[in-house]
């Protein structure tokens, strides 16, 4: 497997192995808009295996001192890391809240220690920024020290065979007219012709059921605007769009406007009980639900399986579904 980018020399990050290139601070709309919108193609390229590939996605691990068992479950957190390393996916998407507190360098040190199996397995890790990454001072520096190939970037894209990853930062503006929305529009309009699946990874969910007795985790206007943009784009693209978010510490699944929406916040953070609506295609309120989602592409078909941790520390199938492709437009 090979990763390439438009410029730069090879550098090895903590758990993200990419061929890096220097980048403008793309969150600063007043200085970076022109350069950002003139970028052609993906930020990075990851060579996919011929014939089939696997991708795993999940979020809300909250790596921190293992003695802290109130906000996260270190046993589940480590079991998930180990299981994912054993799966050896071709790519791993993290939907944010990787550390418990972005200002604590020690939380990233715990991340480094506990994810050693990923580096041993050579996993390619692509993280999105959550709200916990921004807790306290020096948070961004700690994030970029952990993932130096993303230095100066808070969103980016990856071409991966017939799949394409769009990782966005939901801590920043996603509404119509924003720099990030304009970047997304350009990326979606210029997808490689062979693209069959677009994975959009972010932290706050664009479509979700609420957390029981906790409205602070309801869908916000910022991400609702993203859903509107993606559903409009789905009308004009031959690729199937799959959105994977976290923030809600549970599992949810929806399909709306031709777009698949998943909430996968089962990485270790203290779990949420969900007030499920009929639109949620997953109705099992098993609690807690520490889990990850695996996608397998074989001969043009995409199978998705959610594996949850059982009471004995093993993993069982919690949900499975096929992602239907789209006809050429």
N, C-alpha and C positions, 0 to 999 in steps of 0.2 A: 504494500500500500504506500502511496506517495502523496505528499502534500506540496502544493506549490502556491506561490503568490506572485504579485506583480513586480516585487522588488525585494531587495534585502538578502541577508545571509541567514543560514540556518542557526536557530537558537533553540534550546530546549527549556520549556517553561516547567513550572512545578508539576503540572499534570496535563498541560496542553502542549502538544508537539506540533508546531506550525512553522512554516517558512515565512518569517516576518518581513514587514516593510514599514517604513516610517509613515506616520499618519498625522493629519491635522487634528486638533482637538474638536471633533465633529459635533460636540454638544453645544458649541458656541455659535449660534446661528448668525451673529453679526459678522463673524470673521471667516466662517468655513463654508457658508452656503454654496458659493460658486464652485469651490473645489470639490465639495461633496457631490453636487449634482452633475458634475462633469466626469465623475468616475465611471469608467466603462467596465461592465461585467462584475463578477464576484470579488469580494475582498480576498478570499482564499479559495484554493482548489484542492480537494481531497479525492484521490483516485479510488474509485469503488471497485470491489472484486467483480470479475466477469461472471455473469449468470445470476448471481444473487447477492444480497447484502442484508445486514442486520443493523438496526439502530435501537438504542435504548434511551428513554427520556424519563426524568423524574426531577423533583425539587424539594426544597424546604428540609435540608439536612440539619442545619444549625450546628455545624461543627463548633465545639467549645469544650471546656474542661469536662471530662467524663464524670466528674463528681457532681455536675449540675444535671440532675435528673428531673427537674421540674419543667424546664422549657423544651427539653429534647430527651429522647430515649437513646442513650449511647449504645445499648445492646442491639437495638433494631438498626441503628445507623451503621454500625460496623458490619452487621449481618448482610445488609443491603450492599455495601461496598464489596464485600467478599463474593457475594452471589453474582454481582454484575461483572466483576473481574473474571469469574469462572465462565460467564456467558461469552466473553470476548467479542463484544459488538464491534462493528466497523466504525461506529461513531457513537458518542454519548453526549446528549443534550441535557444541561442542567438549567432548570427554570428559576434559579435564584434562591436567596437566603441560604447561601452556601455556608457562611459563618453565622454565628449567632449575633456577634457585634463586629461590624467592619472596622471599628476603631481599635480593636484588640488584636495586636499582632499574634498573640498566643492562640487565638481562635484559628488563624491561618496555619499556625504551627501544628495544631491538632489535625487540621485538614490534611496537611502534608504527611503527618505520621499515619493517620488512619487510611488514607488513600494510596499508600505505598503499593498495595496489590494492583491498582490500576496502572501504575508506571511499570511494574514488573510485566504486566500483560501487554504493555505498549498501547493502551487505549488512547484514542484521540478525543479530547474533551472540549466541548464548546459551551461555555457558560453564559447565561444571561444575568443581569444585575437585579437583585431584589432590593426591598426596602431595608433589610437588615445590613446589607453591604454598606449602607450610608449612615449607619448609627455612629455618631461621634466624629471627632476631628481626625484628619489624616486617613479617612476611610478610603478615598480613591487611590491614594498612594499604596495602601496595603493591598487593595484589589489588583492594581497593576504590578505590584511586586510578586503577587501570586500568579498572575497571568501576563507576563511581560510582553507577549506577542500582541496583546490588545492595547498596549500603551497608547494613550491618547484617543482611544475609541470606546464608545459606550454602546454602539450597535455596529453590526457587520453582517456579511453574507458569505456563504460557503457553497461552492458547486461540488456535488457529490454524485457522480454518475448521472442517473436519470432523476435524482433528487436534488433539491436546492434548499438550503437553510437560510432563513432570515431571522437573525437574533436582534431583538429590539429592546430598548430600555423604557419600561413603563413608569419609571420615576420621572421621566421627561415627557414633554408634550407630544401626543400622538394625534391631536385633533387636526381637522382639515386646515391646510395652510401652514402647518408646522414644517420645519426642516425635515424632521424624521418621517412625516407622512409623505413629503415630496420624494424623499429617498426611496421609500417603499414603493411608491407609484412607479418610479423609474426602474427599480429592480424587477417589479412584476411585469412591466411592459417589455422588458428586454431579456426575459428568461431564455436560456439556451433552448433550441428547438427540441432537443431530446428530453426535456424536463417533463416528468410525469407527476411528480409529487413535490409540493412546496411545504416545508415545515416551518411554521412561524413560532419561535420560542420567545417567551417573555415571562415576567413574574405575575403581575396582576391580571386576573382573567377577564377577557372580553365578554364571555357568556358563562353564567354560573348560577347555581342555586345558592341561597344564602346560608350562612352559618346560624344554627339555632341559637336564639337569644343573643346574637352578636352581629348587629347590622353594620358594624365597621368594616366587615369583609364583603359587603355587597358590591356588585359591579359598579364601577365609577364611570362618569361621562367620558373620561380620557380613553378608556379601553373600549367603551361602547362605540366611540367614533372609529376606532380601529376596526371593530367588527363590521361596521357599515362600509368602510373602505374595502375590506377584504371580500365581503359578499358582492359588492359591485364589481370588483376585479374578477371574481369567479365566473361572472357572466361572459367574460371576454378572453379567458385563458383555457387552454386545453389541459392544464395541470390541475390536479386535485390539491386543495389547500387544507392543511391540517394544523390547527393551532394548539400548542401545548403550554399551559400556564401552571402556576402554583399559587402561593399566597394563602389559599384555603387548604388547610391540612387534611385533605380527604381526596377521594376520587369521584369525578363526575364526567359524564359524556353526553354531548349534544351534537346534532347536525342541523344547521340552519343556513338557508340561502346557498346551499351547495358547499358549505364549509363545515368540516369536522372540528369541534371544540372539545378539548380535554382539559380537566383540572387534575393535576398529578402532584399533590403536595404531601406525599407519604414517605419522605426521605428520612424521617426521624423526629421532626418537630412534634410537640404535643398535639394530638389529633383533635379535629373538630367534628361535631355531630351536625349533619346536614338536614335542613328542611327541604326535602326533595319535592320538586314539582313534576307533573306528568311529562313535561318535555325532556326531563333527564332520562336518557336511555339506560342508565344504570340505577336500579332502584334498591339495591341491597345496602342497608345501613350497618353492615358489620363494623364493629368498633372495638379496638382501633384498627385502622387499615394502613399499615406500613407496606409500601408497594413500589413497583416500577412498571413501566410500560415498554414492551418489546415489539418492534416492527420488523417483519421479515418480508423482503421482496423477492419473489421467485417467479420467473417466467411472466412478468408483467402484472402479477397479482400482489397485493399488499395485505398481509395478515397482521393484525394487532392483538396482543395479549397482555392483560394486566395480571401480574403475579403479585399476590399478597402474602405476607408473612403469617404463618399459622401459629397456634399457641405453643407449638413445640420448637419453634425457631426455623422450620422449613418453609418452603414456598409452594403455594398452590395457585391454580388458575382462578382468578376472581372475576374476570370478564374477558371476552374475546369477540372480535368482529372483523369483518373484511372492509377495507377501504376501496370502494368502487372507483375505478378510473373514470376519466372523462374523455369524450370524443373530441377529435380535432375540430378547431373552430377557425 
